[in-house]
């Protein structure tokens, strides 16, 4: 599957703004609660894609105004249901994503959840339909549920990456496993599926940038980052720092 529309020189920097579905507005302030502000950041030239849920895309993503490629998230859930075994159902079709101008689609699978089989079945159908329409598929591959003792366990992360490959994902988005050697094994486990590291909660700039460097050294093609950019006091400055790590200083 050709990934040129959502990569640059084989590398990727995705701006994630799908957190509102699962987290509610708790991650936002008066500025970043407005999707238009995020799309301005996404269109800065540093990003190879912006990740949105369908409602945000439908109401805010103007293809003529914003040149950044759209990656549409096809499933989602809230955090209001306190269940040890999460299930994130499909809420958007591949055709809807295409109609909204998507260059790729994404879907979360919680590996280890008792509802894992529902998500893998949905994902399999999505891959078939998206690939028939020449649309790349990104798998958010997260170990989670009562069967998972530690979501960041390198073995669990590598297992999740491998499941993404086995199910036909073109890119797998995974948690950082903690160090260079273990993340190198995660990348190897993903085979020909490309790997992007999830950004996660906001942390100190230097800590985050060092983690990006390590992931790239292990063979990842980039990062999907949200809060570490748009919660930063200088979002564009942080975006440039990440881009410089990925593609080199300009």
C-alpha positions as CSV (number, residue, x, y, z in Angstrom):
1,X,0.0,0.0,0.0
2,X,1.4,3.4,-1.0
3,X,2.0,5.6,2.0
4,X,3.3,8.7,0.2
5,X,0.2,10.8,0.9
6,X,0.8,10.5,4.7
7,X,4.6,10.4,4.8
8,X,7.5,12.5,3.7
9,X,10.7,10.8,2.6
10,X,9.3,7.7,4.2
11,X,8.8,9.3,7.6
12,X,5.7,10.4,9.4
13,X,4.6,13.1,11.9
14,X,0.9,12.9,12.7
15,X,-0.9,15.5,14.8
16,X,-3.5,13.6,16.9
17,X,-6.7,15.3,17.9
18,X,-9.1,12.4,18.5
19,X,-8.7,12.5,22.3
20,X,-12.0,14.4,22.8
21,X,-14.0,11.2,22.2
22,X,-12.4,9.2,24.9
23,X,-11.2,11.8,27.3
24,X,-13.9,14.4,27.0
25,X,-12.8,18.1,27.3
26,X,-10.4,17.5,30.2
27,X,-7.3,17.7,28.0
28,X,-8.3,21.1,26.5
29,X,-8.0,24.7,27.5
30,X,-9.7,27.8,26.0
31,X,-7.4,27.7,23.0
32,X,-7.0,24.0,22.0
33,X,-10.7,23.2,22.7
34,X,-11.3,24.8,19.3
35,X,-10.6,22.3,16.5
36,X,-9.9,25.3,14.1
37,X,-6.9,26.2,16.2
38,X,-5.6,22.6,16.0
39,X,-6.0,22.6,12.2
40,X,-4.0,25.7,12.0
41,X,-1.1,23.9,13.8
42,X,-1.6,20.8,11.6
43,X,-1.3,22.9,8.5
44,X,2.0,24.5,9.6
45,X,4.0,22.3,7.2
46,X,5.5,20.2,10.0
47,X,2.9,17.4,9.9
48,X,2.2,14.6,7.4
49,X,-1.3,14.0,8.7
50,X,-3.9,15.1,11.2
51,X,-6.0,12.5,13.1
52,X,-9.7,13.4,13.6
53,X,-13.0,11.7,14.5
54,X,-15.7,12.1,11.8
55,X,-17.7,14.9,13.5
56,X,-14.7,17.2,13.8
57,X,-13.7,16.4,10.2
58,X,-17.2,17.0,8.9
59,X,-17.6,20.4,10.6
60,X,-14.1,21.8,10.5
61,X,-11.9,20.1,7.9
62,X,-12.0,22.3,4.8
63,X,-10.0,20.5,2.1
64,X,-9.4,23.8,0.2
65,X,-8.2,25.6,3.3
66,X,-6.2,22.8,5.1
67,X,-3.6,21.0,2.9
68,X,-2.5,18.6,5.6
69,X,-3.7,15.0,4.9
70,X,-6.6,13.8,6.9
71,X,-6.4,10.5,8.8
72,X,-9.9,9.6,10.0
73,X,-10.4,7.5,13.1
74,X,-13.2,4.9,12.4
75,X,-13.9,3.8,16.0
76,X,-14.1,5.3,19.4
77,X,-15.5,5.1,23.0
78,X,-15.9,7.3,26.0
79,X,-14.1,6.8,29.4
80,X,-17.4,7.0,31.3
81,X,-18.0,3.3,31.2
82,X,-15.7,1.8,33.8
83,X,-15.0,-1.6,32.3
84,X,-11.8,-3.5,32.8
85,X,-12.2,-4.9,29.2
86,X,-12.6,-2.0,26.8
87,X,-14.4,-2.2,23.4
88,X,-14.2,0.6,20.9
89,X,-16.9,0.1,18.3
90,X,-16.8,1.3,14.7
91,X,-18.6,4.6,14.4
92,X,-17.6,5.7,10.8
93,X,-17.4,3.8,7.6
94,X,-14.5,3.7,5.1
95,X,-16.8,5.4,2.5
96,X,-17.7,8.2,4.9
97,X,-14.0,8.7,5.5
98,X,-13.4,9.0,1.7
99,X,-16.3,11.4,1.3
100,X,-14.7,13.6,4.0
101,X,-11.4,13.6,2.2
102,X,-9.4,11.1,4.2
103,X,-6.0,10.0,2.9
104,X,-5.9,7.1,5.4
105,X,-8.1,5.6,8.1
106,X,-7.3,4.4,11.7
107,X,-8.9,2.0,14.1
108,X,-8.0,1.0,17.7
109,X,-7.8,-2.6,18.8
110,X,-7.4,-3.4,22.5
111,X,-5.3,-6.6,22.4
112,X,-6.1,-8.7,25.5
113,X,-9.6,-7.3,26.1
114,X,-12.3,-9.9,26.2
115,X,-13.9,-8.0,23.4
116,X,-10.8,-8.3,21.2
117,X,-12.5,-10.6,18.8
118,X,-15.2,-8.0,17.9
119,X,-12.5,-5.4,17.2
120,X,-10.3,-7.8,15.1
121,X,-13.4,-8.8,13.1
122,X,-14.3,-5.2,12.4
123,X,-10.7,-4.3,11.6
124,X,-10.5,-7.1,9.1
125,X,-13.5,-5.8,7.2
126,X,-12.1,-2.3,7.3
127,X,-8.8,-3.4,5.9
128,X,-10.5,-5.2,3.0
129,X,-12.7,-2.3,2.1
130,X,-10.0,0.4,2.5
131,X,-7.4,-1.5,0.5
132,X,-9.9,-2.1,-2.3
133,X,-10.2,1.7,-2.4
134,X,-6.4,2.2,-2.2
135,X,-6.7,3.7,1.3
136,X,-3.9,3.0,3.9
137,X,-5.0,1.6,7.3
138,X,-3.4,2.5,10.6
139,X,-3.9,0.2,13.5
140,X,-3.9,1.7,17.0
141,X,-2.6,-1.5,18.7
142,X,-2.9,-1.2,22.5
143,X,-2.6,-4.1,25.0
144,X,-5.4,-3.4,27.5
145,X,-7.8,-5.3,29.7
146,X,-8.0,-7.6,32.7
147,X,-5.7,-10.1,30.9
148,X,-2.9,-7.4,30.6
149,X,-0.9,-6.8,33.7
150,X,1.2,-4.0,32.3
151,X,0.2,-2.1,29.1
152,X,3.8,-1.0,28.6
153,X,5.3,-4.5,28.9
154,X,7.7,-4.9,25.9
155,X,6.4,-8.4,25.2
156,X,2.8,-7.1,25.1
157,X,3.7,-4.2,22.9
158,X,5.6,-6.4,20.5
159,X,2.6,-8.9,20.5
160,X,0.3,-6.0,19.7
161,X,2.5,-4.8,16.8
162,X,2.6,-8.3,15.4
163,X,-1.2,-8.7,15.5
164,X,-1.4,-5.5,13.5
165,X,0.8,-7.0,10.8
166,X,-1.1,-10.2,10.8
167,X,-4.4,-8.4,10.4
168,X,-3.2,-6.3,7.4
169,X,-2.4,-2.9,8.9
170,X,-0.1,-0.7,6.8
171,X,1.1,1.2,9.9
172,X,0.8,0.2,13.6
173,X,0.7,2.9,16.3
174,X,2.1,1.5,19.5
175,X,3.2,2.6,23.0
176,X,6.9,3.0,23.5
177,X,8.3,-0.1,25.2
178,X,10.8,1.7,27.4
179,X,14.2,1.3,25.7
180,X,16.0,1.0,22.4
181,X,16.5,-2.8,22.4
182,X,12.9,-3.7,23.3
183,X,11.5,-1.2,20.8
184,X,13.7,-2.5,18.1
185,X,12.1,-5.9,18.7
186,X,8.7,-4.2,18.5
187,X,9.6,-2.9,15.1
188,X,10.9,-6.3,14.0
189,X,7.8,-7.9,15.2
190,X,5.7,-5.5,13.0
191,X,7.5,-6.8,9.9
192,X,6.6,-4.8,6.8
193,X,3.9,-2.9,8.7
194,X,5.5,0.5,9.5
195,X,5.6,1.6,13.1
196,X,4.8,5.0,14.6
197,X,5.1,5.7,18.3
198,X,2.2,7.1,20.3
199,X,2.8,10.4,21.9
200,X,0.8,10.0,25.1
201,X,0.4,12.5,27.9
202,X,2.3,15.8,28.0
203,X,5.8,15.5,29.5
204,X,9.0,17.6,29.6
205,X,10.2,18.5,26.1
206,X,13.6,17.0,26.4
207,X,12.2,13.7,27.7
208,X,9.7,13.4,24.9
209,X,12.2,14.4,22.2
210,X,14.7,11.8,23.5
211,X,12.0,9.2,23.3
212,X,11.3,10.1,19.7
213,X,15.0,9.8,18.9
214,X,15.1,6.4,20.5
215,X,12.0,5.1,18.6
216,X,13.5,6.3,15.3
217,X,16.8,4.6,16.1
218,X,14.9,1.4,16.6
219,X,13.3,1.7,13.2
220,X,10.1,3.5,13.7
221,X,9.1,5.9,10.9
222,X,7.8,8.6,13.2
223,X,5.3,9.6,15.9
224,X,1.6,10.4,16.3
225,X,1.6,13.2,18.9
226,X,-1.1,15.4,20.3
227,X,-0.9,16.8,23.8
228,X,2.8,17.1,23.7
229,X,2.3,19.7,20.9
230,X,-1.0,21.4,21.4
231,X,-0.7,21.6,25.2
232,X,2.7,23.2,24.8
233,X,3.0,26.9,25.3
234,X,4.6,27.2,21.9
235,X,3.0,24.4,19.8
236,X,4.7,25.3,16.5
237,X,8.1,25.5,18.2
238,X,7.6,22.0,19.7
239,X,6.3,20.8,16.3
240,X,9.5,22.0,14.7
241,X,11.7,20.3,17.3
242,X,10.0,17.0,16.7
243,X,10.2,17.5,12.9
244,X,13.9,18.2,13.2
245,X,14.4,15.0,15.1
246,X,12.6,13.0,12.4
247,X,13.9,14.7,9.2
248,X,17.0,16.6,10.5
249,X,17.4,20.3,11.3
250,X,16.7,22.7,8.4
